[in-house]
Amino acid sequence: MTEQELKKLQWASRRGMLELDVVLLPYLEQHGHEFSSEDVRRYEQFLEETDPDLYAWIMGFETPKDQFSELVGQIKQFVDQQIK
């Protein structure tokens, strides 16, 4: 991922919900450099979803759309590691 792509994703990861900001920004900072071009596209599509949906998926209140299930699993794993 280029520096410009990373900055674009960082900006898009700043959401209207603080609860998402404190999860998505650190996740991207730690794992964004590992993203393939497909990962970048998937993450961009993920960020097009509504904040309530993203929050519900990450918190495990709802099942994410199939195309986001792997990404949400990775984010949830990241959150779990941060809490321990």
A tleap script that builds the chain and sets N, CA, C and O, in Angstrom:
source leaprc.protein.ff14SB
mol = sequence {
  NMET THR GLU GLN GLU LEU LYS LYS LEU GLN
  TRP ALA SER ARG ARG GLY MET LEU GLU LEU
  ASP VAL VAL LEU LEU PRO TYR LEU GLU GLN
  HIE GLY HIE GLU PHE SER SER GLU ASP VAL
  ARG ARG TYR GLU GLN PHE LEU GLU GLU THR
  ASP PRO ASP LEU TYR ALA TRP ILE MET GLY
  PHE GLU THR PRO LYS ASP GLN PHE SER GLU
  LEU VAL GLY GLN ILE LYS GLN PHE VAL ASP
  GLN GLN ILE CLYS
}
set mol.1.N position { 0.842 -1.172 0.000 }
set mol.1.CA position { 0.000 0.000 0.000 }
set mol.1.C position { 0.890 1.238 0.000 }
set mol.1.O position { 1.897 1.294 0.705 }
set mol.2.N position { 0.513 2.203 -0.781 }
set mol.2.CA position { 1.289 3.440 -0.833 }
set mol.2.C position { 0.951 4.317 0.378 }
set mol.2.O position { -0.065 4.121 1.045 }
set mol.3.N position { 1.812 5.269 0.634 }
set mol.3.CA position { 1.582 6.211 1.734 }
set mol.3.C position { 0.294 7.002 1.495 }
set mol.3.O position { -0.451 7.285 2.434 }
set mol.4.N position { 0.038 7.354 0.242 }
set mol.4.CA position { -1.171 8.100 -0.100 }
set mol.4.C position { -2.425 7.256 0.166 }
set mol.4.O position { -3.417 7.769 0.684 }
set mol.5.N position { -2.383 5.968 -0.185 }
set mol.5.CA position { -3.519 5.090 0.087 }
set mol.5.C position { -3.757 4.957 1.589 }
set mol.5.O position { -4.897 4.968 2.054 }
set mol.6.N position { -2.673 4.832 2.334 }
set mol.6.CA position { -2.788 4.715 3.784 }
set mol.6.C position { -3.428 5.964 4.379 }
set mol.6.O position { -4.325 5.861 5.216 }
set mol.7.N position { -2.980 7.130 3.961 }
set mol.7.CA position { -3.546 8.378 4.480 }
set mol.7.C position { -5.031 8.500 4.129 }
set mol.7.O position { -5.831 8.961 4.943 }
set mol.8.N position { -5.391 8.085 2.915 }
set mol.8.CA position { -6.793 8.113 2.496 }
set mol.8.C position { -7.631 7.202 3.386 }
set mol.8.O position { -8.723 7.579 3.814 }
set mol.9.N position { -7.120 6.001 3.665 }
set mol.9.CA position { -7.854 5.068 4.522 }
set mol.9.C position { -7.912 5.560 5.967 }
set mol.9.O position { -8.917 5.366 6.650 }
set mol.10.N position { -6.843 6.193 6.429 }
set mol.10.CA position { -6.856 6.744 7.784 }
set mol.10.C position { -7.940 7.814 7.908 }
set mol.10.O position { -8.678 7.854 8.893 }
set mol.11.N position { -8.026 8.670 6.908 }
set mol.11.CA position { -9.042 9.727 6.934 }
set mol.11.C position { -10.438 9.115 6.913 }
set mol.11.O position { -11.313 9.539 7.667 }
set mol.12.N position { -10.652 8.122 6.054 }
set mol.12.CA position { -11.955 7.475 5.941 }
set mol.12.C position { -12.300 6.671 7.192 }
set mol.12.O position { -13.475 6.434 7.472 }
set mol.13.N position { -11.287 6.252 7.941 }
set mol.13.CA position { -11.515 5.480 9.161 }
set mol.13.C position { -11.963 6.356 10.320 }
set mol.13.O position { -12.413 5.849 11.348 }
set mol.14.N position { -11.842 7.657 10.161 }
set mol.14.CA position { -12.335 8.583 11.186 }
set mol.14.C position { -13.846 8.666 10.999 }
set mol.14.O position { -14.332 9.223 10.014 }
set mol.15.N position { -14.564 8.117 11.937 }
set mol.15.CA position { -15.998 7.964 11.800 }
set mol.15.C position { -16.742 8.952 12.684 }
set mol.15.O position { -16.135 9.749 13.399 }
set mol.16.N position { -18.057 8.885 12.622 }
set mol.16.CA position { -18.890 9.730 13.467 }
set mol.16.C position { -19.050 9.180 14.876 }
set mol.16.O position { -19.562 9.859 15.766 }
set mol.17.N position { -18.607 7.944 15.068 }
set mol.17.CA position { -18.713 7.302 16.382 }
set mol.17.C position { -17.319 7.130 16.973 }
set mol.17.O position { -16.449 6.515 16.356 }
set mol.18.N position { -17.112 7.665 18.153 }
set mol.18.CA position { -15.828 7.527 18.830 }
set mol.18.C position { -15.466 6.062 19.012 }
set mol.18.O position { -14.296 5.692 18.915 }
set mol.19.N position { -16.479 5.216 19.278 }
set mol.19.CA position { -16.238 3.795 19.495 }
set mol.19.C position { -15.580 3.150 18.279 }
set mol.19.O position { -14.782 2.224 18.426 }
set mol.20.N position { -15.903 3.622 17.096 }
set mol.20.CA position { -15.275 3.095 15.886 }
set mol.20.C position { -13.890 3.696 15.681 }
set mol.20.O position { -12.965 3.001 15.263 }
set mol.21.N position { -13.748 4.972 15.972 }
set mol.21.CA position { -12.444 5.626 15.816 }
set mol.21.C position { -11.361 4.929 16.640 }
set mol.21.O position { -10.242 4.734 16.168 }
set mol.22.N position { -11.702 4.561 17.867 }
set mol.22.CA position { -10.697 3.968 18.752 }
set mol.22.C position { -10.374 2.525 18.388 }
set mol.22.O position { -9.439 1.942 18.936 }
set mol.23.N position { -11.136 1.948 17.472 }
set mol.23.CA position { -10.853 0.606 16.988 }
set mol.23.C position { -10.218 0.654 15.602 }
set mol.23.O position { -9.164 0.058 15.379 }
set mol.24.N position { -10.853 1.358 14.675 }
set mol.24.CA position { -10.420 1.322 13.281 }
set mol.24.C position { -9.074 2.004 13.045 }
set mol.24.O position { -8.240 1.480 12.307 }
set mol.25.N position { -8.856 3.144 13.650 }
set mol.25.CA position { -7.585 3.847 13.420 }
set mol.25.C position { -6.383 3.051 13.938 }
set mol.25.O position { -5.407 2.889 13.205 }
set mol.26.N position { -6.423 2.548 15.183 }
set mol.26.CA position { -5.286 1.729 15.637 }
set mol.26.C position { -5.115 0.441 14.814 }
set mol.26.O position { -3.989 0.025 14.539 }
set mol.27.N position { -6.235 -0.189 14.422 }
set mol.27.CA position { -6.144 -1.393 13.589 }
set mol.27.C position { -5.427 -1.070 12.281 }
set mol.27.O position { -4.529 -1.800 11.861 }
set mol.28.N position { -5.824 0.011 11.651 }
set mol.28.CA position { -5.215 0.398 10.377 }
set mol.28.C position { -3.743 0.751 10.557 }
set mol.28.O position { -2.912 0.378 9.729 }
set mol.29.N position { -3.413 1.466 11.628 }
set mol.29.CA position { -2.020 1.832 11.871 }
set mol.29.C position { -1.135 0.600 12.062 }
set mol.29.O position { 0.014 0.576 11.621 }
set mol.30.N position { -1.682 -0.421 12.723 }
set mol.30.CA position { -0.883 -1.603 12.997 }
set mol.30.C position { -0.842 -2.569 11.814 }
set mol.30.O position { 0.175 -3.228 11.596 }
set mol.31.N position { -1.923 -2.665 11.053 }
set mol.31.CA position { -2.007 -3.686 10.011 }
set mol.31.C position { -2.082 -3.144 8.584 }
set mol.31.O position { -1.949 -3.912 7.630 }
set mol.32.N position { -2.289 -1.864 8.423 }
set mol.32.CA position { -2.463 -1.291 7.091 }
set mol.32.C position { -1.285 -1.519 6.162 }
set mol.32.O position { -1.470 -1.693 4.957 }
set mol.33.N position { -0.085 -1.520 6.703 }
set mol.33.CA position { 1.104 -1.721 5.869 }
set mol.33.C position { 1.150 -3.123 5.274 }
set mol.33.O position { 1.886 -3.367 4.318 }
set mol.34.N position { 0.364 -4.053 5.837 }
set mol.34.CA position { 0.319 -5.433 5.346 }
set mol.34.C position { -0.756 -5.635 4.272 }
set mol.34.O position { -0.822 -6.704 3.666 }
set mol.35.N position { -1.591 -4.632 4.032 }
set mol.35.CA position { -2.721 -4.773 3.114 }
set mol.35.C position { -2.261 -4.990 1.685 }
set mol.35.O position { -1.380 -4.286 1.191 }
set mol.36.N position { -2.863 -5.968 1.028 }
set mol.36.CA position { -2.689 -6.146 -0.416 }
set mol.36.C position { -3.635 -5.169 -1.108 }
set mol.36.O position { -4.445 -4.517 -0.449 }
set mol.37.N position { -3.537 -5.065 -2.423 }
set mol.37.CA position { -4.454 -4.174 -3.145 }
set mol.37.C position { -5.900 -4.639 -2.963 }
set mol.37.O position { -6.811 -3.813 -2.902 }
set mol.38.N position { -6.118 -5.952 -2.878 }
set mol.38.CA position { -7.470 -6.478 -2.630 }
set mol.38.C position { -7.941 -6.103 -1.226 }
set mol.38.O position { -9.108 -5.762 -1.035 }
set mol.39.N position { -7.044 -6.165 -0.247 }
set mol.39.CA position { -7.385 -5.764 1.121 }
set mol.39.C position { -7.777 -4.295 1.172 }
set mol.39.O position { -8.714 -3.923 1.879 }
set mol.40.N position { -7.068 -3.462 0.428 }
set mol.40.CA position { -7.385 -2.026 0.383 }
set mol.40.C position { -8.789 -1.834 -0.167 }
set mol.40.O position { -9.578 -1.083 0.406 }
set mol.41.N position { -9.110 -2.499 -1.264 }
set mol.41.CA position { -10.446 -2.371 -1.861 }
set mol.41.C position { -11.526 -2.853 -0.895 }
set mol.41.O position { -12.563 -2.206 -0.744 }
set mol.42.N position { -11.285 -3.975 -0.251 }
set mol.42.CA position { -12.272 -4.516 0.684 }
set mol.42.C position { -12.471 -3.559 1.861 }
set mol.42.O position { -13.602 -3.326 2.287 }
set mol.43.N position { -11.379 -3.006 2.385 }
set mol.43.CA position { -11.481 -2.076 3.509 }
set mol.43.C position { -12.228 -0.808 3.088 }
set mol.43.O position { -13.036 -0.281 3.854 }
set mol.44.N position { -11.964 -0.321 1.884 }
set mol.44.CA position { -12.693 0.850 1.380 }
set mol.44.C position { -14.183 0.548 1.290 }
set mol.44.O position { -15.008 1.375 1.678 }
set mol.45.N position { -14.529 -0.621 0.785 }
set mol.45.CA position { -15.940 -1.015 0.691 }
set mol.45.C position { -16.554 -1.155 2.087 }
set mol.45.O position { -17.699 -0.764 2.312 }
set mol.46.N position { -15.794 -1.705 3.002 }
set mol.46.CA position { -16.227 -1.858 4.390 }
set mol.46.C position { -16.582 -0.494 4.982 }
set mol.46.O position { -17.597 -0.356 5.665 }
set mol.47.N position { -15.757 0.495 4.724 }
set mol.47.CA position { -15.974 1.830 5.277 }
set mol.47.C position { -17.161 2.552 4.643 }
set mol.47.O position { -17.613 3.572 5.164 }
set mol.48.N position { -17.666 2.038 3.538 }
set mol.48.CA position { -18.855 2.622 2.916 }
set mol.48.C position { -20.133 2.231 3.652 }
set mol.48.O position { -21.189 2.819 3.418 }
set mol.49.N position { -20.041 1.252 4.529 }
set mol.49.CA position { -21.205 0.830 5.309 }
set mol.49.C position { -21.485 1.855 6.409 }
set mol.49.O position { -20.636 2.689 6.724 }
set mol.50.N position { -22.674 1.781 6.981 }
set mol.50.CA position { -23.057 2.747 8.011 }
set mol.50.C position { -22.334 2.470 9.330 }
set mol.50.O position { -21.953 1.335 9.619 }
set mol.51.N position { -22.156 3.513 10.112 }
set mol.51.CA position { -21.509 3.362 11.416 }
set mol.51.C position { -22.232 2.365 12.316 }
set mol.51.O position { -21.573 1.532 12.937 }
set mol.52.N position { -23.569 2.417 12.411 }
set mol.52.CA position { -24.243 1.429 13.265 }
set mol.52.C position { -23.987 -0.015 12.820 }
set mol.52.O position { -23.843 -0.903 13.661 }
set mol.53.N position { -23.929 -0.253 11.513 }
set mol.53.CA position { -23.633 -1.605 11.033 }
set mol.53.C position { -22.211 -2.014 11.393 }
set mol.53.O position { -21.990 -3.119 11.887 }
set mol.54.N position { -21.247 -1.129 11.150 }
set mol.54.CA position { -19.855 -1.440 11.479 }
set mol.54.C position { -19.712 -1.757 12.960 }
set mol.54.O position { -19.053 -2.725 13.338 }
set mol.55.N position { -20.331 -0.940 13.786 }
set mol.55.CA position { -20.252 -1.128 15.226 }
set mol.55.C position { -20.868 -2.467 15.637 }
set mol.55.O position { -20.284 -3.211 16.424 }
set mol.56.N position { -22.040 -2.762 15.101 }
set mol.56.CA position { -22.732 -4.015 15.444 }
set mol.56.C position { -21.913 -5.229 15.012 }
set mol.56.O position { -21.867 -6.231 15.726 }
set mol.57.N position { -21.276 -5.149 13.863 }
set mol.57.CA position { -20.463 -6.265 13.378 }
set mol.57.C position { -19.223 -6.455 14.259 }
set mol.57.O position { -18.910 -7.570 14.675 }
set mol.58.N position { -18.533 -5.361 14.531 }
set mol.58.CA position { -17.291 -5.443 15.306 }
set mol.58.C position { -17.572 -5.899 16.740 }
set mol.58.O position { -16.789 -6.652 17.318 }
set mol.59.N position { -18.667 -5.450 17.300 }
set mol.59.CA position { -19.014 -5.826 18.675 }
set mol.59.C position { -19.648 -7.209 18.754 }
set mol.59.O position { -19.830 -7.747 19.846 }
set mol.60.N position { -19.984 -7.787 17.603 }
set mol.60.CA position { -20.569 -9.120 17.592 }
set mol.60.C position { -22.062 -9.153 17.829 }
set mol.60.O position { -22.627 -10.215 18.089 }
set mol.61.N position { -22.715 -7.993 17.744 }
set mol.61.CA position { -24.158 -7.934 17.936 }
set mol.61.C position { -24.903 -8.466 16.713 }
set mol.61.O position { -26.016 -8.977 16.837 }
set mol.62.N position { -24.295 -8.347 15.537 }
set mol.62.CA position { -24.883 -8.815 14.294 }
set mol.62.C position { -23.812 -9.508 13.469 }
set mol.62.O position { -22.618 -9.279 13.660 }
set mol.63.N position { -24.254 -10.357 12.552 }
set mol.63.CA position { -23.337 -11.054 11.653 }
set mol.63.C position { -23.024 -10.129 10.477 }
set mol.63.O position { -23.941 -9.591 9.857 }
set mol.64.N position { -21.742 -9.938 10.164 }
set mol.64.CA position { -21.395 -9.053 9.044 }
set mol.64.C position { -21.779 -9.667 7.700 }
set mol.64.O position { -21.989 -10.875 7.587 }
set mol.65.N position { -21.864 -8.825 6.705 }
set mol.65.CA position { -22.067 -9.306 5.343 }
set mol.65.C position { -20.924 -10.261 5.009 }
set mol.65.O position { -19.805 -10.107 5.498 }
set mol.66.N position { -21.224 -11.243 4.173 }
set mol.66.CA position { -20.237 -12.274 3.850 }
set mol.66.C position { -18.902 -11.708 3.384 }
set mol.66.O position { -17.846 -12.195 3.789 }
set mol.67.N position { -18.941 -10.679 2.531 }
set mol.67.CA position { -17.691 -10.149 1.981 }
set mol.67.C position { -16.827 -9.452 3.031 }
set mol.67.O position { -15.658 -9.162 2.780 }
set mol.68.N position { -17.406 -9.180 4.218 }
set mol.68.CA position { -16.653 -8.507 5.275 }
set mol.68.C position { -16.357 -9.413 6.467 }
set mol.68.O position { -15.721 -8.977 7.426 }
set mol.69.N position { -16.805 -10.661 6.421 }
set mol.69.CA position { -16.677 -11.517 7.604 }
set mol.69.C position { -15.219 -11.742 8.005 }
set mol.69.O position { -14.904 -11.731 9.194 }
set mol.70.N position { -14.332 -11.946 7.039 }
set mol.70.CA position { -12.922 -12.162 7.370 }
set mol.70.C position { -12.303 -10.900 7.962 }
set mol.70.O position { -11.587 -10.968 8.961 }
set mol.71.N position { -12.577 -9.750 7.350 }
set mol.71.CA position { -12.050 -8.485 7.844 }
set mol.71.C position { -12.558 -8.192 9.246 }
set mol.71.O position { -11.782 -7.798 10.117 }
set mol.72.N position { -13.839 -8.378 9.470 }
set mol.72.CA position { -14.404 -8.136 10.796 }
set mol.72.C position { -13.758 -9.084 11.815 }
set mol.72.O position { -13.474 -8.679 12.942 }
set mol.73.N position { -13.529 -10.322 11.431 }
set mol.73.CA position { -12.852 -11.263 12.319 }
set mol.73.C position { -11.462 -10.788 12.688 }
set mol.73.O position { -11.046 -10.916 13.840 }
set mol.74.N position { -10.739 -10.239 11.721 }
set mol.74.CA position { -9.394 -9.723 11.986 }
set mol.74.C position { -9.449 -8.521 12.925 }
set mol.74.O position { -8.620 -8.389 13.826 }
set mol.75.N position { -10.427 -7.650 12.709 }
set mol.75.CA position { -10.565 -6.468 13.568 }
set mol.75.C position { -10.936 -6.900 14.985 }
set mol.75.O position { -10.391 -6.369 15.953 }
set mol.76.N position { -11.854 -7.856 15.117 }
set mol.76.CA position { -12.244 -8.348 16.437 }
set mol.76.C position { -11.063 -8.995 17.153 }
set mol.76.O position { -10.898 -8.817 18.360 }
set mol.77.N position { -10.250 -9.737 16.427 }
set mol.77.CA position { -9.060 -10.350 17.014 }
set mol.77.C position { -8.101 -9.261 17.506 }
set mol.77.O position { -7.528 -9.376 18.589 }
set mol.78.N position { -7.931 -8.210 16.707 }
set mol.78.CA position { -7.081 -7.084 17.087 }
set mol.78.C position { -7.601 -6.454 18.388 }
set mol.78.O position { -6.823 -6.174 19.300 }
set mol.79.N position { -8.910 -6.237 18.463 }
set mol.79.CA position { -9.507 -5.631 19.664 }
set mol.79.C position { -9.259 -6.530 20.874 }
set mol.79.O position { -8.867 -6.053 21.939 }
set mol.80.N position { -9.486 -7.821 20.706 }
set mol.80.CA position { -9.266 -8.765 21.812 }
set mol.80.C position { -7.831 -8.711 22.318 }
set mol.80.O position { -7.594 -8.766 23.524 }
set mol.81.N position { -6.884 -8.604 21.408 }
set mol.81.CA position { -5.465 -8.549 21.794 }
set mol.81.C position { -5.154 -7.243 22.539 }
set mol.81.O position { -4.298 -7.222 23.423 }
set mol.82.N position { -5.837 -6.173 22.187 }
set mol.82.CA position { -5.584 -4.884 22.831 }
set mol.82.C position { -6.137 -4.855 24.250 }
set mol.82.O position { -5.620 -4.151 25.118 }
set mol.83.N position { -7.192 -5.626 24.471 }
set mol.83.CA position { -7.851 -5.622 25.782 }
set mol.83.C position { -7.058 -6.446 26.790 }
set mol.83.O position { -7.069 -6.133 27.981 }
set mol.84.N position { -6.383 -7.473 26.345 }
set mol.84.CA position { -5.654 -8.372 27.264 }
set mol.84.C position { -4.454 -7.730 27.879 }
set mol.84.O position { -3.750 -8.362 28.666 }
savepdb mol mol.pdb
quit
